[in-house]
Amino acid sequence: MLKIQEIRELIKLIDQSSIDEFTYENEGAKLSLKKGGELAAQVSTMTQIPAERPVQSAVQQEPVAQAPQAAEPEKKAAEASEPAAENTVTITSPMVGTFYASSSPDADAYVSEGSKVKENTVVCIVEAMKLFNEIEAETKGEIVEVLAENGQLVEYGQPLFKVKPE
């Protein structure tokens, strides 16, 4: 099965190429990507593979995803609602699922307020359909606010953390 980062790379490559449609099948999972239409990604089988939105930590795990271009106004609206003086980056949930701050109930949280993160630092887990998806910071900086509670149901695009970039 492809990792989220590999899917992101595929989407970027397809977006930059003249290919309009791409299908990948492996071990019963199927990933179909189309450019420009209403249908950006369609995933078949019991195993769902997230599709990417071209903004901060933005992947979506649903049978039918929105076109990547349609997600940009959401990002601009979120930026406009935050005060400009704050200068923070928001890490959002890439899918609907359950937010977990640590790998197990008795383990320490991956990050907390004041934690330093790099682009590949795992900040939490979002569990969807018995699949535990590690969410990476994708930015370098310091966690200034944790916006989700451990065990809380989170929505696609819901802010999870605020990061002060370095």
Summary of the structure (lengths in Angstrom):
residues: 166
radius of gyration: 16.1
end to end distance: 33.5
largest distance: 49.2
contacts: 479
relative contact order: 0.16
helix: 18%
strand: 36%
